[in-house]
Amino acid sequence: MIVLDSTKKLRIVLAAAKTTLDASVTVHWEDVPAGGNSVGAPVSVWGSLSTVTNGTTVVDICASPSTGYTRKITSIHLYNVDTGTITPTISTYDGTTTSPLIKGTRATLETLSYEDRGGWQGYSVAMARQ
């Protein structure tokens, strides 16, 4: 499970510049209040963000949660629409330290996905697990 506190965010960077098109990235999350969802406490808040990569420039794909919340990442989906193979690295960043979570290669039209209960999976163009 990927969990962010109010000091951490998720980032992505590619090992090289794109050939023609940026890869699309979508992140879904649940913000859980400190102390959980007890009676009278604030409730969980769900959110998502869709963005694109920018070659060797780091892109924030999920911001830190508000103070008093923990952000549980429920899914991350990267789709390579570029005409060339890409090598993305997805990391957490706390303002000082970058901690890589995964680095892999995705050919044209392949997907890299994270699901909180299933971990990381690569998918081919035919949607076969790799």
C-alpha positions in Angstrom: 0.0 0.0 0.0 1.2 3.5 -0.8 0.4 6.0 1.9 1.3 9.7 1.9 1.3 12.0 4.9 1.2 15.8 4.7 4.9 15.9 3.8 4.9 13.4 0.9 3.8 13.5 -2.7 4.0 11.3 -5.8 6.2 12.1 -8.8 7.0 10.6 -12.1 10.0 11.2 -14.5 11.1 9.4 -17.6 14.6 8.2 -18.3 14.7 10.0 -21.7 12.7 12.6 -23.7 9.5 11.4 -25.4 9.6 10.5 -29.0 6.3 12.3 -30.0 3.6 12.1 -27.2 3.6 12.3 -23.4 2.3 9.3 -21.5 -1.0 9.7 -19.6 -1.1 9.2 -15.9 -4.1 8.9 -13.6 -4.0 8.6 -9.8 -6.9 7.8 -7.5 -6.8 8.2 -3.7 -8.7 8.2 -0.5 -7.9 10.8 2.2 -8.6 9.4 5.7 -8.7 11.7 8.7 -6.3 11.1 11.6 -8.0 8.7 14.0 -10.0 7.0 11.2 -13.7 7.4 10.4 -15.1 7.4 13.9 -18.5 8.9 14.8 -18.4 12.7 14.7 -15.0 12.7 13.0 -14.5 14.1 9.5 -15.2 11.6 6.8 -12.9 10.2 4.1 -12.5 12.2 0.9 -11.9 10.6 -2.5 -10.0 12.2 -5.3 -8.2 11.7 -8.5 -5.9 13.5 -10.9 -5.1 13.0 -14.5 -1.9 14.4 -16.1 0.9 13.6 -18.5 4.6 13.0 -18.3 7.1 15.6 -19.4 10.2 13.6 -20.5 13.1 14.1 -18.1 11.3 16.9 -16.2 9.8 15.7 -12.9 6.0 15.9 -12.8 3.9 15.8 -9.6 1.2 13.2 -10.1 -0.4 13.3 -6.6 0.0 16.2 -4.1 0.3 15.7 -0.3 -2.9 15.5 1.7 -4.1 18.2 4.0 -2.8 18.3 7.5 -4.7 15.9 9.7 -5.2 13.4 6.8 -3.4 10.4 5.4 -3.7 9.8 1.7 -4.0 6.2 0.6 -3.3 5.7 -3.0 -5.9 3.3 -4.4 -4.6 3.2 -8.0 -2.1 4.6 -10.5 -2.4 4.0 -14.3 0.2 5.0 -16.8 -0.5 4.5 -20.5 2.3 5.0 -23.0 0.8 6.6 -26.1 4.2 7.6 -27.4 5.6 6.0 -30.5 8.7 4.9 -28.6 9.4 2.9 -25.5 9.5 4.8 -22.2 11.1 4.1 -18.9 9.1 5.8 -16.1 10.2 6.1 -12.5 7.4 6.7 -9.9 8.6 8.0 -6.6 7.6 9.6 -3.3 9.1 12.9 -2.4 9.1 14.6 1.0 10.7 17.9 0.0 14.2 16.5 0.5 14.4 12.8 -0.3 13.2 11.0 -3.5 12.3 7.4 -2.8 11.6 5.4 -6.0 8.7 3.0 -5.8 9.0 1.4 -9.3 11.0 1.8 -12.5 10.1 -0.1 -15.6 9.9 -0.1 -19.4 6.7 0.3 -21.3 6.5 -0.1 -25.0 4.0 1.8 -27.2 0.4 1.4 -26.0 1.4 -0.6 -23.0 0.2 0.1 -19.5 1.7 0.2 -16.0 -0.9 -0.1 -13.2 -0.9 -0.1 -9.4 -3.8 -1.3 -7.4 -3.7 -1.0 -3.6 -4.6 -4.7 -3.1 -2.8 -6.1 -6.1 0.4 -4.1 -6.4 2.2 -3.3 -9.6 1.3 -4.9 -12.9 2.4 -4.3 -16.5 -0.1 -4.9 -19.4 0.6 -5.5 -23.0 -1.3 -3.9 -25.9 -3.7 -7.0 -25.8 -4.1 -6.3 -22.0 -2.2 -9.5 -21.1 -0.4 -9.2 -17.7 3.3 -9.1 -18.1 
